[in-house]
């Protein structure tokens, strides 16, 4: 698959989702970008802004498996990963697959589950596999976790630790819709829900091919060096307690490749890096005297400052 085709299928996917989620093209593009990178998504916003609907619209737009799990304090790790149970009829232990054995997993209100259950997602999110009782099971491809959380209610919640946050490729906010878009949303749902009529426009195999194409997008030495300088700047900034890890630098490179492919190009330029940096890194840094779980405002401001102060390579040098 060529970059031009990646651009085409991205546009088709965006158009399909936009028929349900109105006025949120920028968020939809970032969700598609994460999917093309094989990266997991954390949607954080107040209730009723369309987080779950966006995840369902993405899943219904692709012909692949989908499961939804409501995270609660009594949810067990085995509910997600699976469990070996004794089959009395067969006289042996049989493995029963958990919810992660799908293509797209929606974890609603992930911060309401206990840390033990949250941590059961670490292996499958990072390595695409699950280990149960010493046996490793590979997960299907594509595999994407979309988790939602409500930032305004703290009672009965367990904030995600930094190790868990770092597994998410991007952290996105929906935000309130514009008045015009909200009016369109209301009129489209007078007698029915457009989500019910949504049809798939792509197959899971096409997504896997597109993910492979994204990894073939060229990243020049100048752009790679630019990403490293940006990462170093987060580690030495006087207002940052914990800077971006090498995993974060790699995530930024992958996101830049996907951004270029979605534009129909087979090479990354500095503008690709700038376009995706805040979404990929805002949840990966900890600011001094700032509670990251409450807001992404301060990290985003610092990253914008770093972008302005770090010299970018010229267009010619980045090729």
C-alpha positions as CSV (number, residue, x, y, z in Angstrom):
1,X,0.0,0.0,0.0
2,X,1.3,3.5,-0.9
3,X,0.9,6.7,1.0
4,X,-1.6,8.0,-1.4
5,X,-3.9,5.0,-0.6
6,X,-3.4,5.6,3.1
7,X,-4.6,9.1,2.5
8,X,-7.6,7.8,0.7
9,X,-8.7,5.3,3.3
10,X,-8.1,7.8,6.1
11,X,-10.4,10.3,4.4
12,X,-13.1,7.5,3.9
13,X,-12.9,6.6,7.6
14,X,-13.0,10.2,8.7
15,X,-16.1,10.9,6.5
16,X,-17.9,7.9,7.9
17,X,-17.3,8.7,11.5
18,X,-18.1,12.4,10.9
19,X,-21.7,11.4,10.0
20,X,-22.1,10.5,13.7
21,X,-19.6,12.8,15.5
22,X,-20.2,16.3,14.1
23,X,-17.9,19.2,14.3
24,X,-15.0,17.2,15.7
25,X,-12.9,16.6,12.6
26,X,-9.6,17.4,14.4
27,X,-10.3,14.8,17.1
28,X,-11.4,12.2,14.5
29,X,-8.2,12.7,12.5
30,X,-6.1,12.1,15.7
31,X,-8.0,8.9,16.5
32,X,-7.4,7.7,12.9
33,X,-3.7,8.6,13.1
34,X,-3.4,6.6,16.3
35,X,-5.1,3.6,14.7
36,X,-2.6,3.8,11.8
37,X,0.3,3.8,14.3
38,X,-1.2,0.9,16.2
39,X,-1.3,3.2,19.2
40,X,-3.8,3.1,22.0
41,X,-6.1,6.1,22.8
42,X,-7.1,7.7,26.1
43,X,-10.2,9.9,25.8
44,X,-10.6,12.2,28.8
45,X,-13.5,14.6,29.1
46,X,-16.6,15.4,31.1
47,X,-19.7,13.0,30.6
48,X,-21.8,13.4,27.6
49,X,-19.3,14.8,25.1
50,X,-19.3,11.8,22.9
51,X,-16.3,9.8,24.0
52,X,-18.0,6.4,23.9
53,X,-19.9,7.3,20.7
54,X,-16.7,8.1,19.0
55,X,-15.2,4.8,19.9
56,X,-18.3,2.9,18.8
57,X,-18.3,4.9,15.5
58,X,-14.7,3.9,14.8
59,X,-15.4,0.3,15.5
60,X,-18.5,0.2,13.4
61,X,-16.6,1.8,10.5
62,X,-14.2,-1.2,10.3
63,X,-15.1,-4.8,9.7
64,X,-13.4,-6.3,12.7
65,X,-14.1,-7.5,16.3
66,X,-15.3,-5.0,18.9
67,X,-15.9,-5.4,22.7
68,X,-16.9,-2.9,25.3
69,X,-16.1,-3.3,29.0
70,X,-17.5,-1.0,31.7
71,X,-14.6,-0.7,34.2
72,X,-15.8,-0.9,37.8
73,X,-14.1,-1.6,41.2
74,X,-15.2,-5.2,41.1
75,X,-13.8,-5.9,37.6
76,X,-11.1,-8.7,37.8
77,X,-8.0,-9.0,35.7
78,X,-9.2,-12.4,34.5
79,X,-12.3,-10.7,33.1
80,X,-10.0,-8.9,30.6
81,X,-7.2,-11.4,30.0
82,X,-9.1,-14.7,30.4
83,X,-8.9,-17.6,32.8
84,X,-8.3,-21.4,32.9
85,X,-11.3,-23.2,34.2
86,X,-11.8,-26.9,34.9
87,X,-14.2,-28.6,32.4
88,X,-15.7,-31.5,34.3
89,X,-17.1,-33.0,31.1
90,X,-13.7,-33.1,29.4
91,X,-11.7,-33.7,32.6
92,X,-9.2,-31.0,31.9
93,X,-8.5,-27.3,32.2
94,X,-9.8,-25.1,29.3
95,X,-8.8,-21.5,28.6
96,X,-11.7,-19.0,28.3
97,X,-10.7,-15.9,26.5
98,X,-11.2,-12.5,28.1
99,X,-12.4,-9.2,26.6
100,X,-9.0,-8.3,25.2
101,X,-9.3,-11.0,22.6
102,X,-10.8,-8.7,20.0
103,X,-9.6,-6.0,17.6
104,X,-11.0,-2.9,19.2
105,X,-11.5,-2.8,22.9
106,X,-13.5,0.1,24.5
107,X,-12.6,0.4,28.2
108,X,-15.2,2.8,29.6
109,X,-14.2,4.8,32.7
110,X,-10.9,2.9,33.0
111,X,-10.0,4.9,36.2
112,X,-12.9,3.2,38.1
113,X,-11.1,-0.2,38.0
114,X,-8.5,-1.1,40.7
115,X,-4.8,-0.8,39.9
116,X,-4.6,-4.6,39.8
117,X,-7.1,-4.7,36.9
118,X,-5.6,-1.7,35.2
119,X,-2.2,-3.3,35.2
120,X,-3.6,-6.4,33.5
121,X,-3.7,-4.3,30.3
122,X,0.0,-3.4,30.3
123,X,1.3,-6.5,28.5
124,X,-1.5,-6.6,25.8
125,X,-1.2,-2.9,25.1
126,X,2.6,-2.9,24.7
127,X,3.3,-6.3,23.3
128,X,0.0,-7.4,21.7
129,X,-0.1,-10.6,23.8
130,X,-1.5,-12.0,27.0
131,X,0.2,-14.4,29.5
132,X,-2.1,-16.6,31.7
133,X,-0.7,-19.3,33.9
134,X,2.6,-19.3,32.1
135,X,1.1,-19.6,28.6
136,X,1.3,-16.7,26.2
137,X,-1.5,-16.0,23.7
138,X,-1.1,-13.6,20.8
139,X,-3.8,-11.1,20.2
140,X,-5.5,-10.4,16.8
141,X,-4.3,-7.6,14.5
142,X,-5.2,-4.8,14.4
143,X,-5.5,-4.4,18.2
144,X,-6.5,-1.1,19.6
145,X,-7.5,-0.1,23.2
146,X,-9.7,3.0,23.5
147,X,-10.1,4.0,27.1
148,X,-12.3,6.8,28.5
149,X,-12.2,8.6,31.8
150,X,-14.0,11.4,33.5
151,X,-11.6,14.0,35.0
152,X,-14.1,15.8,37.3
153,X,-15.2,12.9,39.6
154,X,-12.5,11.6,41.9
155,X,-14.7,9.6,44.3
156,X,-14.4,5.9,43.6
157,X,-11.6,6.3,41.1
158,X,-8.0,5.1,40.8
159,X,-5.8,7.5,38.8
160,X,-3.8,5.8,36.1
161,X,-0.1,5.5,37.2
162,X,2.6,7.0,34.9
163,X,3.6,3.5,33.6
164,X,0.0,3.0,32.4
165,X,-0.3,6.5,30.9
166,X,2.8,6.0,28.9
167,X,1.2,3.0,27.2
168,X,-1.3,5.2,25.6
169,X,-0.2,6.7,22.3
170,X,-2.3,9.9,22.6
171,X,-4.5,11.5,25.2
172,X,-7.4,13.4,23.6
173,X,-10.2,15.7,24.7
174,X,-13.5,16.0,22.9
175,X,-14.7,19.4,24.2
176,X,-18.0,21.0,23.8
177,X,-19.4,21.2,20.2
178,X,-20.0,24.5,18.5
179,X,-23.6,25.7,18.7
180,X,-24.2,25.0,15.0
181,X,-22.8,21.4,15.2
182,X,-24.8,20.7,18.4
183,X,-28.0,21.8,16.6
184,X,-27.2,19.4,13.7
185,X,-26.6,16.7,16.2
186,X,-30.0,17.2,17.8
187,X,-31.9,17.2,14.6
188,X,-30.1,14.1,13.3
189,X,-31.3,12.2,16.4
190,X,-35.0,13.3,16.5
191,X,-36.3,9.9,15.3
192,X,-33.2,7.6,15.2
193,X,-29.5,7.4,16.1
194,X,-27.2,7.7,13.1
195,X,-24.8,5.3,14.8
196,X,-27.3,2.4,14.3
197,X,-27.2,2.9,10.5
198,X,-23.4,3.2,10.3
199,X,-21.8,0.7,7.9
200,X,-18.1,-0.4,7.7
201,X,-16.0,1.2,5.0
202,X,-12.8,-0.7,5.6
203,X,-11.7,-4.2,6.7
204,X,-9.3,-5.1,9.5
205,X,-6.8,-6.4,6.9
206,X,-6.8,-3.0,5.1
207,X,-5.9,-1.3,8.4
208,X,-3.0,-3.7,9.0
209,X,-1.8,-3.0,5.5
210,X,-2.1,0.8,6.1
211,X,-0.1,0.4,9.4
212,X,2.7,-1.4,7.5
213,X,2.7,1.4,4.9
214,X,3.0,4.1,7.7
215,X,6.2,2.4,8.9
216,X,7.7,2.7,5.5
217,X,7.4,6.5,5.5
218,X,10.9,7.9,5.4
219,X,12.4,9.8,8.4
220,X,15.5,11.7,7.6
221,X,18.5,12.2,10.0
222,X,17.6,15.8,10.4
223,X,14.0,15.1,11.5
224,X,15.2,12.3,13.8
225,X,17.7,14.7,15.4
226,X,14.9,17.3,15.8
227,X,12.8,14.8,17.7
228,X,15.7,13.9,20.0
229,X,16.4,17.6,20.7
230,X,12.7,18.1,21.6
231,X,12.8,15.1,23.9
232,X,16.0,16.4,25.5
233,X,14.4,19.8,26.0
234,X,11.6,18.2,28.1
235,X,14.2,16.5,30.3
236,X,16.1,19.7,31.0
237,X,13.2,22.2,31.3
238,X,13.2,23.9,34.6
239,X,9.5,23.4,35.0
240,X,9.4,19.7,34.2
241,X,9.9,17.1,36.8
242,X,9.8,14.1,34.5
243,X,10.6,14.4,30.8
244,X,9.7,12.3,27.8
245,X,11.1,8.8,27.7
246,X,12.7,7.1,24.6
247,X,9.3,5.3,24.1
248,X,7.8,8.8,23.9
249,X,10.3,9.9,21.3
250,X,9.6,6.8,19.2
251,X,5.8,7.4,19.5
252,X,6.4,11.0,18.2
253,X,8.3,9.6,15.2
254,X,5.5,7.1,14.5
255,X,2.8,9.8,14.8
256,X,4.8,12.0,12.4
257,X,5.0,9.1,9.9
258,X,1.3,8.6,10.1
259,X,0.6,12.4,9.7
260,X,2.7,12.4,6.6
261,X,1.0,9.3,5.1
262,X,-2.4,10.8,5.8
263,X,-1.2,13.8,3.7
264,X,-0.2,11.5,0.9
265,X,3.6,11.9,1.4
266,X,6.2,9.2,1.8
267,X,8.6,11.3,3.9
268,X,8.3,13.2,7.2
269,X,9.0,16.9,7.5
270,X,9.3,19.1,10.6
271,X,5.7,20.3,10.3
272,X,4.5,16.8,10.8
273,X,6.4,16.6,14.1
274,X,5.0,20.0,15.2
275,X,1.4,18.9,14.3
276,X,1.3,15.9,16.6
277,X,3.8,16.6,19.4
278,X,1.3,18.0,22.0
279,X,-1.2,15.2,21.6
280,X,1.6,12.5,21.9
281,X,3.6,14.1,24.7
282,X,1.2,16.1,26.9
283,X,0.5,13.0,29.1
284,X,4.1,11.8,29.2
285,X,5.6,14.7,31.1
286,X,5.1,15.7,34.8
287,X,5.4,19.4,35.6
288,X,6.7,20.6,38.9
289,X,4.0,21.5,41.3
290,X,1.3,20.3,38.9
291,X,-1.1,17.4,39.2
292,X,-1.1,15.8,35.7
293,X,-4.3,13.8,36.4
294,X,-6.3,17.0,36.7
295,X,-5.6,18.8,33.5
296,X,-3.3,18.8,30.5
297,X,-3.1,22.6,30.3
298,X,0.3,23.2,31.9
299,X,2.1,20.3,30.0
300,X,0.6,21.6,26.7
301,X,1.8,25.1,27.4
302,X,5.3,23.9,28.2
303,X,5.4,21.8,25.0
304,X,4.3,24.7,22.9
305,X,7.1,26.8,24.5
306,X,9.6,24.0,23.7
307,X,8.5,23.9,20.1
308,X,9.0,27.6,19.7
309,X,12.5,27.6,21.3
310,X,13.8,24.5,19.5
311,X,15.2,25.1,16.0
312,X,13.6,23.0,13.3
313,X,15.5,21.7,10.3
314,X,14.8,23.2,6.9
315,X,12.5,21.5,4.5
316,X,15.4,20.5,2.3
317,X,17.5,19.2,5.1
318,X,14.6,17.0,6.4
319,X,14.4,15.0,3.2
